Amino acid sequence: MWTPTAWRAASFPPYAGDRSVIRTILVRPHSASTNKKVTRTPTLFERAYYAYQARIRRALHNPFPLDFYFKQGSLLETQFNMEEKKRERRAFGPKFNQEDEFVSKEKAAADKAAADQLALQEGESEDLMPRVHEADANRDYKSLDRKGKRNIYLLLQAKAGGKDIWRFPQGGVEKGELLHQAAQRDLHAECGENMDTWIVSRNPIGVYKEAPLDTSSPDPKAEKITFFFKGHIMAGQAKPNPKAFSDFAWLTKQEIETRVEKDYWEGVKDILSDY
């Protein structure tokens, strides 16, 4: 009987041969930014959809029982009415509910001042954190705080064939070693152990076969097979060996395309997130 464990072992053997390469795609998800959680900016279609849903909800919802929650004429009732008018105009447009023009300017100013004072006392007037981090303004590609609303990936710069290339952390597979174990070991060997990382799955997210070195040879070892594994970083920072690597960077998918070789990009672009 084939169990899931047996299937996994049969599909991805512990030892994949001398021509196998393990590459770890280490990603800091946008929801795991060390600085703050920043949601990505909605598209025009998404904003239109959310606005449409908001108008439907406000048009169909039951009237809010003010008398049950607020004392008539109280400051809390005034504050709620002012905030409710903002929400209605956000949903239905700036010209909706124009009854403010019948209220004297003195009363409107007094209500606003009282509501602002109440919000200050309750700590509601604190400024929101900016969506653009200092690391983005300074173009600091080594910071995990950059691009808070995007997924960013770790790339290393190394010498290969007499030139500098950018690539994901990689390594080989030792005899008797499972592929996901090799991915974790190779990641620590190249990027240091000053990171709290997690290999997401025991199975690779991508497999890439390079062209055989000698097309006339029937030997299957002439093929070079690369297994890609996905990893998440929860804490810490990469510290690559300076003797083996000249630089490292945390990059978005679009930034990776500008740095890696064309063939390399064609092999990895479909396993990277667009966001």
Phi, psi and chi 1 to 4 in degrees:
 res  aa     phi    psi   chi1   chi2   chi3   chi4
   1 MET       -  137.4  177.3 -179.3  -68.1      -
   2 TRP   -92.6  112.8  -75.7   83.3      -      -
   3 THR   -92.7  163.5   63.4      -      -      -
   4 PRO   -55.6  -37.6  -26.7   34.4      -      -
   5 THR   -65.5  -42.2  -57.2      -      -      -
   6 ALA   -66.4  -37.6      -      -      -      -
   7 TRP   -63.2  -41.1  177.1   89.2      -      -
   8 ARG   -65.1  -42.6 -175.3 -179.0  -60.7  114.9
   9 ALA   -66.5  -34.7      -      -      -      -
  10 ALA   -74.1  -35.1      -      -      -      -
  11 SER   -76.1  -38.4  -60.2      -      -      -
  12 PHE  -128.2   87.4  -53.2  106.1      -      -
  13 PRO   -63.8  153.7   23.6  -33.1      -      -
  14 PRO   -57.6  -35.1  -23.7   33.4      -      -
  15 TYR  -123.9  116.5 -178.6   60.2      -      -
  16 ALA  -100.3    4.1      -      -      -      -
  17 GLY   109.1  168.6      -      -      -      -
  18 ASP   -70.8  -21.9  -64.1  -24.9      -      -
  19 ARG   -99.0   17.9  -61.8  -70.5  -62.1  165.9
  20 SER   -92.9  139.6  -64.1      -      -      -
  21 VAL  -127.3  136.1  176.4      -      -      -
  22 ILE  -107.2  124.9  -58.1  -64.9      -      -
  23 ARG  -119.7  132.3  -61.4 -177.7 -169.5 -121.8
  24 THR  -105.5  119.3  -55.4      -      -      -
  25 ILE   -90.7   96.7  -60.5  178.7      -      -
  26 LEU   -89.2  121.6 -172.7   63.5      -      -
  27 VAL  -122.6  140.6   54.8      -      -      -
  28 ARG  -102.1  104.8 -175.0 -129.8   62.1 -163.2
  29 PRO   -61.2  152.6  -19.1   31.0      -      -
  30 HIS   -61.9  -28.1   73.5  -85.7      -      -
  31 SER   -79.1   -5.6   60.3      -      -      -
  32 ALA  -116.5   24.1      -      -      -      -
  33 SER   -57.7  134.8  172.0      -      -      -
  34 THR   -69.8  -15.8   56.5      -      -      -
  35 ASN   -91.1  -56.1  174.5   51.0      -      -
  36 LYS  -166.8  162.3   55.7 -173.8  180.0  -63.5
  37 LYS   -89.2  121.2  -66.4 -175.9  178.5 -179.7
  38 VAL  -124.0  119.0 -179.4      -      -      -
  39 THR   -76.3  151.4   56.7      -      -      -
  40 ARG   -70.1  154.8   65.0  178.6  178.4   84.9
  41 THR   -69.4  126.8  -58.1      -      -      -
  42 PRO   -64.6  150.2  -17.8   29.8      -      -
  43 THR   -73.9  169.9   63.7      -      -      -
  44 LEU   -60.8  -39.4  -69.9  176.1      -      -
  45 PHE   -64.4  -43.3  175.5   79.4      -      -
  46 GLU   -64.0  -41.6  -70.4  171.5  -25.4      -
  47 ARG   -64.6  -40.8  -82.2 -179.5  -83.8  178.8
  48 ALA   -64.3  -39.3      -      -      -      -
  49 TYR   -65.0  -46.0  173.4   79.4      -      -
  50 TYR   -63.8  -40.1  -64.2  146.0      -      -
  51 ALA   -64.8  -39.8      -      -      -      -
  52 TYR   -63.4  -44.6  173.2   70.0      -      -
  53 GLN   -64.3  -37.4  -67.8  -64.6  -36.6      -
  54 ALA   -63.8  -41.1      -      -      -      -
  55 ARG   -64.5  -40.2  -70.8 -165.1  -64.4  -89.0
  56 ILE   -63.8  -45.6  -69.0  178.2      -      -
  57 ARG   -62.0  -42.4  -74.7 -165.0  -59.0  -91.3
  58 ARG   -72.3  -28.5  -61.7 -163.3   71.3   79.9
  59 ALA   -76.1  -27.9      -      -      -      -
  60 LEU  -104.2  -12.3  -61.8  179.2      -      -
  61 HIS   -74.3  155.7   82.5  -68.4      -      -
  62 ASN   -70.4  148.3  -66.2  -34.5      -      -
  63 PRO   -57.7  139.4  -22.4   32.5      -      -
  64 PHE   -76.3  128.9 -175.2   79.1      -      -
  65 PRO   -77.1   86.2   28.0  -33.5      -      -
  66 LEU   -60.9  -43.2  -71.8  175.5      -      -
  67 ASP   -61.9  -26.2  -63.6  -20.2      -      -
  68 PHE   -76.4  -33.7 -178.3   80.8      -      -
  69 TYR  -101.8  -28.2  -71.2   97.4      -      -
  70 PHE  -127.7  140.9  -56.1  115.1      -      -
  71 LYS   -73.7  135.1 -178.8  179.3  179.0 -179.3
  72 GLN   -60.8  130.5 -173.0  174.3    5.0      -
  73 GLY    82.0    2.5      -      -      -      -
  74 SER   -79.1  165.0   65.8      -      -      -
  75 LEU   -65.8  -36.3 -177.5   56.7      -      -
  76 LEU   -64.1  -38.4  -74.8  174.9      -      -
  77 GLU   -65.5  -41.0 -177.5 -172.2   39.0      -
  78 THR   -62.3  -44.2  -59.0      -      -      -
  79 GLN   -62.4  -44.0 -177.4 -170.1   42.2      -
  80 PHE   -62.8  -43.3  176.0   81.5      -      -
  81 ASN   -62.1  -39.2  -72.7  -28.5      -      -
  82 MET   -66.4  -42.6  -67.1  176.2   62.8      -
  83 GLU   -68.9  -34.8  -67.0  175.7  -11.5      -
  84 GLU   -66.3  -38.2 -174.6   69.2    0.8      -
  85 LYS   -64.8  -36.3  -70.3  175.8 -177.5  177.4
  86 LYS   -64.8  -42.2  -69.4 -179.4 -178.6  178.4
  87 ARG   -65.9  -38.5  -71.7 -171.3  -75.0  -93.5
  88 GLU   -66.9  -41.1  -70.9  179.8  -17.4      -
  89 ARG   -70.1  -29.8  -70.9  170.7 -178.6  169.2
  90 ARG   -67.4  -32.6 -168.6 -179.2  -55.9  120.7
  91 ALA   -85.8  -41.6      -      -      -      -
  92 PHE  -107.2   -6.4  -61.4  107.8      -      -
  93 GLY   114.8  158.1      -      -      -      -
  94 PRO   -67.6  -17.7   23.0  -32.1      -      -
  95 LYS   -92.0    0.0  -65.2 -177.1  179.2 -179.4
  96 PHE   -75.9  139.2 -176.6   80.3      -      -
  97 ASN    61.4   71.2 -162.6  -10.0      -      -
  98 GLN   -92.1   23.2  -66.0  -71.4  -16.4      -
  99 GLU   -69.4  -10.4   60.4 -174.2   33.3      -
 100 ASP   -63.5  -24.3  -75.3   -9.4      -      -
 101 GLU   -68.8  -15.1   60.9 -173.0   26.5      -
 102 PHE   -92.1   -3.2  -58.1  106.0      -      -
 103 VAL   -96.5  138.0  179.6      -      -      -
 104 SER   -64.5  149.8   64.9      -      -      -
 105 LYS   -62.0  -35.5  -66.2 -177.4  179.2 -179.9
 106 GLU   -64.8  -43.9  -68.2   77.7    8.7      -
 107 LYS   -67.8  -39.8 -175.3  178.4 -174.2  -50.1
 108 ALA   -63.3  -41.2      -      -      -      -
 109 ALA   -67.6  -38.6      -      -      -      -
 110 ALA   -67.0  -41.3      -      -      -      -
 111 ASP   -63.5  -41.9  -70.9  -16.2      -      -
 112 LYS   -65.4  -43.1 -174.5  177.8 -175.9  -53.4
 113 ALA   -62.3  -40.9      -      -      -      -
 114 ALA   -67.7  -41.6      -      -      -      -
 115 ALA   -65.3  -39.0      -      -      -      -
 116 ASP   -65.7  -38.4  -69.0  -17.6      -      -
 117 GLN   -65.6  -40.3 -178.7   63.9   27.4      -
 118 LEU   -65.4  -41.9  179.0   61.3      -      -
 119 ALA   -63.9  -36.3      -      -      -      -
 120 LEU   -66.4  -40.3 -178.5   62.7      -      -
 121 GLN   -66.2  -33.9  -66.8  175.2   -2.3      -
 122 GLU   -90.9    4.4  -63.9 -179.6   -8.2      -
 123 GLY    73.4   24.6      -      -      -      -
 124 GLU   -92.0   -5.3  -62.1  177.8    0.6      -
 125 SER   -99.7   15.0   60.4      -      -      -
 126 GLU   -68.4  141.9  -62.9  179.2   -1.4      -
 127 ASP   -72.3  141.7  -65.3  -27.5      -      -
 128 LEU   -74.3  149.8  -62.5  176.7      -      -
 129 MET   -67.2  145.5  -66.5  -69.3  -68.1      -
 130 PRO   -68.5  150.7   24.5  -33.8      -      -
 131 ARG   -78.9  -18.0  -69.1  179.5   63.3   86.3
 132 VAL  -104.5  119.4  178.8      -      -      -
 133 HIS   -82.1  160.8 -168.2  -94.2      -      -
 134 GLU   -58.3  -33.2 -177.3 -179.8   -5.0      -
 135 ALA   -63.6  -33.2      -      -      -      -
 136 ASP   -70.9  -41.5  -65.2  -57.4      -      -
 137 ALA   -64.6  -35.9      -      -      -      -
 138 ASN   -90.1    1.2  -63.1  -26.8      -      -
 139 ARG    54.6   46.5  -54.8  176.7   76.3   84.6
 140 ASP   -89.4   97.9 -177.2    4.2      -      -
 141 TYR   -77.1   -8.0  -67.3   99.6      -      -
 142 LYS   -92.1   -8.4  -67.4 -177.8  173.1   62.5
 143 SER   -85.1  136.1  174.0      -      -      -
 144 LEU   -79.3   -5.5  -79.4  163.9      -      -
 145 ASP   -88.8   -7.8  -69.8  -32.5      -      -
 146 ARG   -75.8  155.9   67.8 -176.6  -55.8  -94.7
 147 LYS    49.8   57.4  -59.9  -66.8 -178.0 -178.5
 148 GLY   -61.2  -24.4      -      -      -      -
 149 LYS   -97.4   10.4   58.6 -177.0  179.0  180.0
 150 ARG  -125.0  159.9  -62.9  -70.6  -54.3  -84.6
 151 ASN   -82.2  132.6  -69.0  -38.5      -      -
 152 ILE  -123.1  148.3   54.5  176.5      -      -
 153 TYR  -122.1  147.9  -57.1   88.7      -      -
 154 LEU   -86.6  125.0  174.9   64.0      -      -
 155 LEU  -124.2  147.2  -96.6   74.0      -      -
 156 LEU  -114.8  146.5  -54.2  175.4      -      -
 157 GLN  -106.3  122.7 -172.8  179.4   41.9      -
 158 ALA  -137.5  167.4      -      -      -      -
 159 LYS   -88.6  133.2  -72.1  -77.8 -173.0 -178.9
 160 ALA  -153.7  123.6      -      -      -      -
 161 GLY    64.7   29.4      -      -      -      -
 162 GLY    80.5    9.5      -      -      -      -
 163 LYS  -140.6  161.9   61.0  178.8 -179.1  179.6
 164 ASP   -82.5  131.5  -69.5  -31.5      -      -
 165 ILE  -129.6  153.9   63.7  166.4      -      -
 166 TRP  -104.9  136.6  -73.8   91.5      -      -
 167 ARG  -155.2  167.6   62.5  167.4  175.5   79.5
 168 PHE   -77.9  158.7  -67.0  109.1      -      -
 169 PRO   -56.2  139.0  -23.6   32.9      -      -
 170 GLN  -148.6  171.9   69.3  179.9   39.7      -
 171 GLY  -179.2 -175.1      -      -      -      -
 172 GLY  -102.1 -178.6      -      -      -      -
 173 VAL  -115.6  127.9 -174.9      -      -      -
 174 GLU   -88.2  156.6  -62.7  179.1   -5.6      -
 175 LYS   -62.8  132.1 -170.7  170.9 -177.1  178.0
 176 GLY    81.6    7.6      -      -      -      -
 177 GLU  -103.1  135.2 -172.0  176.4   34.5      -
 178 LEU   -73.2  152.3  -63.9  173.7      -      -
 179 LEU   -63.2  -42.9  -63.7 -176.2      -      -
 180 HIS   -68.9  -28.5   72.1  -77.6      -      -
 181 GLN   -69.2  -39.8  -65.7  173.1  -20.7      -
 182 ALA   -63.3  -38.0      -      -      -      -
 183 ALA   -62.0  -44.2      -      -      -      -
 184 GLN   -65.7  -43.7 -173.9   74.1   66.0      -
 185 ARG   -64.6  -45.0  176.6 -177.8   54.8   78.5
 186 ASP   -66.2  -34.2  -66.0  -29.3      -      -
 187 LEU   -63.0  -45.4  177.5   63.6      -      -
 188 HIS   -68.5  -35.1  -73.2  165.7      -      -
 189 ALA   -65.5  -36.2      -      -      -      -
 190 GLU   -94.4  -28.4  -68.0 -158.2  -24.2      -
 191 CYS  -113.8    2.2  -56.7      -      -      -
 192 GLY    85.3  166.5      -      -      -      -
 193 GLU  -102.9   14.5  -62.8 -174.8   -2.6      -
 194 ASN   -87.3   39.8 -169.6   35.1      -      -
 195 MET  -140.6  144.0  -63.9 -174.0  -63.7      -
 196 ASP   -99.5  101.0 -176.7    6.3      -      -
 197 THR  -120.7  164.5   58.5      -      -      -
 198 TRP  -145.9  121.3  168.4   52.1      -      -
 199 ILE   -77.9  118.9  -59.1  -60.6      -      -
 200 VAL   -63.9  -39.2  174.7      -      -      -
 201 SER  -139.5  156.6  172.7      -      -      -
 202 ARG   -75.7  -16.2  -66.0  170.0   62.9   94.1
 203 ASN  -105.9  145.9  -60.4  -27.9      -      -
 204 PRO   -69.4  153.2   23.6  -32.2      -      -
 205 ILE   -91.6   -8.3   61.3  173.2      -      -
 206 GLY  -163.3  150.0      -      -      -      -
 207 VAL  -131.8  131.0  178.7      -      -      -
 208 TYR  -127.2  127.3  176.4   67.2      -      -
 209 LYS  -110.2  119.6  -69.1 -175.4  178.8 -178.9
 210 GLU   -79.6  161.1  -63.2 -176.1    9.1      -
 211 ALA   -63.5  141.6      -      -      -      -
 212 PRO   -58.1  145.0  -20.7   31.2      -      -
 213 LEU   -65.1  -36.0  -60.6  177.6      -      -
 214 ASP  -131.8  104.2 -176.6    4.7      -      -
 215 THR   -67.7  -19.0   55.9      -      -      -
 216 SER   -85.3   -9.3   62.1      -      -      -
 217 SER   -90.3  130.5  173.3      -      -      -
 218 PRO   -79.9   -2.1   31.5  -34.9      -      -
 219 ASP   -68.9  117.7 -174.4    1.9      -      -
 220 PRO   -66.1  -18.5   24.6  -33.9      -      -
 221 LYS   -68.5  -11.8  -70.1 -174.0  178.6  180.0
 222 ALA   -68.7  -20.4      -      -      -      -
 223 GLU   -79.0  139.9  -77.9 -170.7  -26.9      -
 224 LYS  -107.4  116.2 -176.6  176.8 -179.4 -179.8
 225 ILE  -105.9  129.1  -56.9  176.1      -      -
 226 THR  -114.6  125.3  -58.2      -      -      -
 227 PHE  -103.1  129.3  -61.7   92.6      -      -
 228 PHE  -103.6  128.8  -69.6   92.8      -      -
 229 PHE  -118.3  145.7  -79.4   79.7      -      -
 230 LYS   -99.9  133.5 -178.3  179.0 -179.6 -179.5
 231 GLY  -130.1  151.5      -      -      -      -
 232 HIS  -112.0  144.2  -77.3 -177.4      -      -
 233 ILE  -106.4  128.5  179.1  170.3      -      -
 234 MET  -102.4  -28.8  -81.1   75.7   74.9      -
 235 ALA  -160.0  166.4      -      -      -      -
 236 GLY    87.5 -166.7      -      -      -      -
 237 GLN  -154.5  150.0  175.9   60.5  -72.3      -
 238 ALA   -70.9  138.2      -      -      -      -
 239 LYS  -134.0   78.4  -70.2 -173.7  177.3 -179.3
 240 PRO   -63.9  154.1  -18.3   30.9      -      -
 241 ASN   -64.9  118.1 -175.7   -5.4      -      -
 242 PRO   -65.2  -19.2   22.3  -31.9      -      -
 243 LYS   -75.9  -24.5  -64.2 -178.8  179.6  179.2
 244 ALA  -103.9  -24.5      -      -      -      -
 245 PHE  -132.6  140.5  -55.6  101.0      -      -
 246 SER   -93.1  -18.7   55.5      -      -      -
 247 ASP  -166.6  165.6 -158.3    1.7      -      -
 248 PHE  -146.5  161.4   75.5   94.3      -      -
 249 ALA  -157.0  150.1      -      -      -      -
 250 TRP  -102.9  114.4  -69.1   94.2      -      -
 251 LEU  -127.2  151.8  -53.8  172.3      -      -
 252 THR   -80.3  171.5   64.0      -      -      -
 253 LYS   -59.0  -43.9  177.8  179.2  179.9  177.9
 254 GLN   -66.5  -35.0  -70.7   72.1   21.2      -
 255 GLU   -71.2  -32.1  -67.9  169.0  -21.8      -
 256 ILE   -63.3  -40.0  -69.2  174.9      -      -
 257 GLU   -58.3  -33.7 -177.6 -179.8    5.8      -
 258 THR   -79.0  -11.0   63.2      -      -      -
 259 ARG  -110.2  -30.9  -60.8 -154.1 -175.4 -163.2
 260 VAL   -91.6  165.4  -60.2      -      -      -
 261 GLU   -65.7  154.8  -59.7  -70.6  -26.3      -
 262 LYS   -61.3  -45.1 -176.2  177.2  179.8 -179.9
 263 ASP   -63.7  -38.4  -68.1  -18.0      -      -
 264 TYR   -64.0  -42.6 -165.8   89.5      -      -
 265 TRP   -62.9  -41.6  169.8 -109.5      -      -
 266 GLU   -62.6  -28.7  -68.5  -63.1  -33.3      -
 267 GLY   -81.6  -20.8      -      -      -      -
 268 VAL  -117.2  -12.7  -57.2      -      -      -
 269 LYS   -61.9  -32.7   65.7  178.3 -177.7  178.8
 270 ASP   -80.4   -9.0  -67.6  -29.2      -      -
 271 ILE  -106.3    9.4   55.7 -179.6      -      -
 272 LEU  -106.2  148.9  -56.1  177.3      -      -
 273 SER   -80.1  141.0  171.8      -      -      -
 274 ASP   -77.4  -10.1  -68.2  -35.3      -      -
 275 TYR  -117.4      -  -61.0  105.9      -      -
